[in-house]
Every structure is written in C-alpha cells, then in structure tokens.
Amino acid sequence: MKYGFNHIYFIGIGGISMSALAEIMLEEGIKVSGSDRNYSKIIKKLQAAGADFHLGHDSKNINEDIDLVVYTHAISDDNPELLKAKELNLKIMDRAEFLGFVMKNYKHSICVSGTHGKTTTTGMLSSVLIKTDLAPTIFLGGEMDSLGGNLLHGSYELLLTEACEYRRNFLKFNPTMEVILNIEEDHLDFYKDLRDIERAFLEYAQKLPEDGYLIVNEAYRHLFHDLKCNVVTFGLDKGTYHAQDIKLMPEPSYTLMKGDEKIIDIKLKVFGEHNILNSLAACAACLSLGIKPETVAGGLLDFKGAHRRYEYKGQVNEALVFDDYAHHPSEMKATLKTARSFAKGRIITVFQPHTYTRTIKLLDGFAEALSLSDLAILVDIYAAREKNTGEVHSKDIINKMKEYSKDAIYAESFREAADIVKRTAKKGDMIITMGAGNVDEIADLLVDSMSS
C-alpha cells in the first residue's frame, strides 16, 4: 500500500497516538523523522525501527526533503518547526486529519468514541479481534501487553482506533462502524456547552454509510434520530444488547442478552460496573461484525486491562499502589467506587488535574469525586497544551472539598507527594495515582523506593 509520501516528519512524535502513526509508516517503508520535548521508551522503540529523532523543537529540523509534516494539537501555534513548515509551503496535516487519511485505505474502520472509557473498550475489542481471521490493524490510546505496545499492524481489511471529540477531530475520520460510549461535558476550552458537544457527536454519527453501524449507549439513543445506518444499542439493563444477572464480585460476570434471548455468559478480569458497560459495547460491536459469541466471550476473558487503567504497580508499607488515567469526574468516581469495593483500609488518592480550562469548568465535580477518597493529595495542574493564566490552582479543589468535610493536602512536588504517602500509608490501604499527565511517576517513586 502506497501513501504517496517519501519522508514524513512528526512534531510531537513521542505521543501515544503519534508514535503509532509513525511506526506504521516506518513499516510501510516510508522515511520517518520527528521531534519531542522528552526522550522516552517510545522514542527508543521508534529509533530502533529506523526513525530519526530530534530532542526539542527547532526550525533547523525542517527542510525541503520533507514532503509531509504531521503535528499534534499538544504543540502551540508558534512552534518553530510548524512555522518553518508553513514558510517552506510543505504539506501539513494535524494528527486526526492524517489518521483519517490512513483510514481511507481500509475496507472497514471501527472508531471508539466517548468522554471516557475509550482505551479500555478499544482494548477489549482488540482482545477479541486478534482471535479472529480479520488480521486487524489497531491503534490504541494506551499500551497493552497482548499488542506489545500501542499498535498492531495487520491487514487492510479492518482498522480499529479511538476517536476523540476534542476540536471535533473525529469528524476528520472515515468510519464504517462507530462505538459511542458516553457524551458528557469535557473539552470546554473548545465546546460551548453539553449541547454543543451533542451536536458534534450527531454530526459524527451522520458520517456513517447506510450499511455502516452505530453502536451507542442506550442512554444516548434519543440524540440519534433519523440515521440511515444500522443503529445498535447497549446498556446495563436495556438496549439491543444488555446484561442479566450481573455479579461484580468476586469475579465480574453477567449473562449477555439480546432482547429476551440469552446469547452467552461473559466473565471479566477487569472490575467495576463501568467495565461491565464497556464490555457490553464491545459485545455489541463484535456481534454486529458477525463474530461468534464464543470468540467474544473468550477475548473478553483474556483482557487484563491497558496500562494506566487501574493498573497495579506494587506496594508501599504493605499498602497496594495503583495507577489510573482518570481525569474527568465521572471516570474518577467510577475508579474510586471500584477501589472502595476492594480496599480493606483507607483510599489515598494522589490527583494531578489535567489542563486549566478543565479544572475551572469541572471544579465542583473534581471535589465531589475526590471526596470518595479518605485522603486526597493534589499536585500542580498538568498544563498539556495550555498556558497558566493564574486563574485556577489545585488548591482551589482542596478548598471546594471542605464543603464535603473532606481533608486534602497540596504537595509542591512529586517527591513531596510520595513522601506524604510513605508517612501516611498503612497495611490494607489502597493508594491510587490519578490523572492524564505524568502523575504515574509518583507511583513509580513509591514502588521503586521500596525495592531499592
């Protein structure tokens, strides 16, 4: 398969989704180079595959030998490499546009979207699809051991990827099947309100061909009237596919139903009611593809979770340490409720808010979610693509938590946060580092300190 490019440069090549695109281009025999602010194991893997890497962003890295520049929205508009590419009139695509371009080469494309749960559900689908003869190509927004990372380069029969609604990026994709998990307030630095987000999801669903499939949470079915494609719903207790006899402990399980018809018994190795719902979405998608129920059940049983999704890291002071990517109040609540069902002692959450705009808009939600902890430790907000205007601080969440009569502590550094945990944690406690930034480094500090 030819993409029509000889040399592609990726600005922000170390990102989880950008690196997968770079890797697949390398495997297609295309010259790949790129830059990032930090060196990582992902960069090391790309270099081993033949990519040229530049640490830091410098206009000198961009020249006329490059015939496509791909960038991520995590970089600023004044990025020197992006400005140089424009100056040289090079062809430029953002990450979503390039993924949509790649998608056109596949016979079938499955896109998993929603405010939260995308990576886990895509991981569940991956676990099933690799058991079939479809030989899927998979882009995962995290890393999974069974894929050997975040990419599986298969045939051009089927592509599976996550689809983020940020900046309406998913409208640049070309899916034949869409899985919509949930639609909630998020990315409010771009969207006006929830209604604006709902309109974007409707426009996204309208992109499906008539023989395509919309797999949607029953709770949001009312938003998708008059679609010409096939609409299949899922839900805990109602929908085209739903669950019966749900058991959350000691091993999550349920009977998959289609109307009044029993399809198959499902068992999971990932916990929480939210993962029951994620697995129902995966079931609905796979069965709509014609995959046998036994294959679906087997794949879901094999799924052990993606990295940074309620991932067990080790112990400190005989307390269990987990790391979780949750950065929206709804997913934080789901994770903490699951933790509560297991914790023998207290739950200590180390939270790193992600972006200033999200923190401002969802301040009350963060305080309410963290109140499910016995102790919350907050570190500075992870800026990501934003600049600090001084409008909000992690301490504002701490002040809000006083309304829930809950204690919270501000830590000025990761080391201080780790030290607080080590002084506080006892046998039977559960520690969760939480957020979409680099808060997982605190979990590593805790576990490494006990093994050194």
LINSULTA-V419328 format. One record per helix or strand of 2 or more residues. SS is the DSSP state (a for helix, b for strand). FROM is the first residue (numbers start at 1). LEN is the number of residues. Records with the same first field share a line. If there is no record, write none. Layout:
SS: FROM-LEN + FROM-LEN
//
This chain:
b: 7-5 + 31-6 + 52-4 + 68-4 + 92-3 + 108-6 + 137-8 + 149-4 + 158-5 + 177-4 + 213-5 + 230-6 + 241-7 + 253-6 + 261-7 + 311-6 + 319-6 + 347-8 + 375-8 + 408-3 + 430-5
a: 16-12 + 41-9 + 59-3 + 80-8 + 95-9 + 118-12 + 145-3 + 166-7 + 194-12 + 218-6 + 273-16 + 293-10 + 329-14 + 356-6 + 363-8 + 394-11 + 414-11 + 440-12
//
